[in-house]
Amino acid sequence: MAEILFATLAGYLIAIRGSDCKFLWSARSVEYSSNIAVADLDDDGFPEIVGTQDDAVIVFDRKGNVLAKAARKGWSNSPLIRRFEAGGPPLIVLERSVFKYSSAHGLIAVRLDPSDATKFFSVSVVADLESGGPSLITGARIYEGMTGVDMSPSELTMFSGASDSLPVVADLNGDGRPDLWNVRFRAGEVWVWFSP
């Protein structure tokens, strides 16, 4: 049965039934502005829920019970879940930080963003830009998915100081290859980088 999940301004994670909006459960453990991601993180056949606090990423079970919590840096409240390797585990991405959850080991930082939490806002996207495997695009930088090596082309240096850059990947010119949009919402600008 489908459920609707959302976070409230008071910091509650709430689940309601999709068919009639009947209240099912709530948990007070998320940041008021947290977005939510849902996936089966440990391949047990049941979905986990991922949310954020100011300084942490949190994994809940499907009933809202906290399963694991780990420290994180950055301002993004938009967790992303993606497999970086075929057959590999689902990973949780927040900006440049990557986490892995398992029922046996809890929430483990695969890679932590080395920067301090001074960014205003940044959202991550995972996409295969060069047919060489998934890249992690955060703000205006492109990183190799598993190693975190900065692969940003020189054309993107104009965005290096932009803390409010929102990346979008789509084929804009119809050449069959993905292109990178970069939206700077505070500056009111949209930049497009066409893949070579």
C-alpha positions in Angstrom: 0.0 0.0 0.0 1.4 3.4 -1.0 2.3 5.9 1.7 3.1 9.6 1.6 6.1 10.8 3.6 6.9 14.4 4.4 8.8 16.5 7.0 7.2 19.3 8.9 8.4 22.7 10.1 8.5 21.2 13.7 11.0 18.5 12.6 8.6 15.6 12.4 8.8 12.9 9.8 5.1 11.9 9.1 3.6 9.0 7.1 0.0 9.0 5.9 -1.8 6.4 3.8 -2.0 7.3 0.2 -5.5 6.1 -0.4 -7.3 8.2 2.2 -4.6 10.3 3.9 -5.1 8.5 7.2 -2.3 9.2 9.7 0.0 6.2 10.1 3.0 7.3 12.2 5.4 10.2 13.0 9.0 10.5 14.2 10.7 13.6 15.5 14.2 13.3 14.2 14.6 15.4 11.1 15.5 18.9 10.3 12.5 21.1 9.4 13.8 21.6 5.9 14.9 18.1 5.2 14.0 16.4 2.0 13.5 12.6 2.1 14.8 9.8 0.1 13.5 6.2 0.1 15.1 3.0 -1.1 16.0 -0.5 0.1 19.5 0.2 1.3 20.4 -3.2 2.6 18.6 -5.4 0.1 16.3 -7.0 2.7 13.1 -6.4 0.7 12.0 -3.4 2.8 12.6 0.3 2.2 14.6 2.6 4.4 14.0 6.3 4.7 16.8 8.8 4.7 16.6 12.3 6.2 18.9 15.0 7.6 19.6 17.1 10.6 21.9 20.1 10.8 25.0 18.0 11.3 23.8 14.4 10.6 22.3 12.1 8.1 19.7 9.6 9.5 18.3 6.3 8.3 14.9 5.2 9.5 13.0 2.0 9.0 9.6 2.0 7.2 7.9 2.7 10.6 9.9 5.7 11.5 12.3 4.1 13.9 15.9 5.4 13.8 18.3 2.7 12.5 21.5 4.7 12.2 22.9 8.2 12.3 26.2 9.7 11.1 27.9 13.1 11.2 28.0 15.1 8.0 29.1 18.5 6.8 27.6 20.9 4.3 24.2 22.6 4.1 22.3 20.4 1.7 19.1 18.8 3.0 18.5 16.8 -0.2 19.8 13.2 0.2 20.2 11.3 -3.0 20.4 7.5 -3.3 22.2 5.8 -6.2 24.2 2.7 -7.0 27.7 3.8 -8.3 28.6 0.4 -9.5 26.6 -2.4 -11.2 25.7 -4.8 -8.5 27.1 -2.5 -5.8 25.1 -1.3 -2.8 22.8 1.7 -2.9 24.8 4.7 -1.5 23.5 7.9 0.1 24.9 11.2 -1.3 24.8 14.6 0.4 26.9 17.1 -1.6 30.3 15.4 -1.9 29.8 13.1 1.1 28.9 9.5 0.4 27.5 7.0 3.0 26.7 3.3 3.0 24.1 1.7 5.2 23.9 -2.0 6.2 21.9 -3.6 9.0 25.1 -5.2 10.3 27.4 -2.1 10.3 25.0 0.8 10.5 25.8 4.0 8.6 29.4 4.3 7.3 31.0 7.3 5.7 32.5 6.0 2.4 33.7 9.5 1.7 33.2 12.8 3.7 33.2 16.2 2.1 36.4 17.8 3.4 35.0 21.3 3.2 33.5 23.0 6.3 29.9 23.8 6.5 30.0 27.3 5.1 28.1 26.7 1.9 24.7 28.3 1.5 23.1 25.5 -0.5 24.1 22.8 -2.9 22.4 19.9 -4.5 24.0 16.7 -5.9 23.2 14.9 -9.1 24.7 11.6 -10.2 24.9 11.0 -14.0 27.1 9.4 -16.6 28.4 12.4 -18.5 31.3 10.9 -20.5 30.2 7.2 -20.7 32.9 6.4 -18.2 30.6 5.5 -15.3 28.6 7.7 -12.9 29.9 11.1 -12.0 28.9 13.0 -8.9 28.0 16.6 -9.7 27.7 18.9 -6.7 27.0 22.6 -7.2 29.4 23.5 -10.0 32.0 20.7 -9.7 32.2 17.2 -11.3 33.7 14.4 -9.3 34.5 10.7 -10.2 31.7 8.8 -8.5 33.7 6.3 -6.4 37.0 8.1 -5.8 35.9 11.7 -5.5 38.6 12.9 -7.8 37.7 16.4 -9.2 37.1 16.0 -13.0 35.7 19.4 -13.6 36.6 20.9 -17.0 38.2 24.3 -17.2 35.0 25.7 -18.6 33.4 25.3 -15.2 35.9 27.4 -13.3 33.5 30.3 -13.5 31.2 28.6 -11.1 34.0 27.6 -8.6 32.8 30.2 -6.0 29.1 29.7 -6.5 27.5 28.3 -3.4 24.0 28.4 -4.7 24.5 26.4 -7.9 21.9 23.7 -8.7 23.0 21.2 -11.4 20.7 19.6 -13.9 21.7 17.0 -16.5 19.8 16.7 -19.8 20.5 16.4 -23.6 19.7 20.0 -24.6 21.0 20.0 -28.2 19.7 16.6 -29.3 23.1 15.1 -30.0 22.5 12.0 -27.8 24.9 13.1 -25.1 24.1 14.6 -21.7 24.7 18.3 -21.1 25.0 20.1 -17.8 22.8 23.0 -16.8 23.8 25.1 -13.8 21.2 27.3 -12.2 22.3 30.0 -9.8 19.0 30.8 -8.0 20.2 33.8 -6.0 21.9 35.4 -9.0 19.0 34.6 -11.3 21.3 33.0 -13.9 21.2 29.8 -15.9 24.4 28.5 -17.4 24.7 25.5 -19.8 27.9 23.5 -20.4 27.6 21.3 -23.5 29.5 18.0 -23.3 32.3 18.0 -25.9 
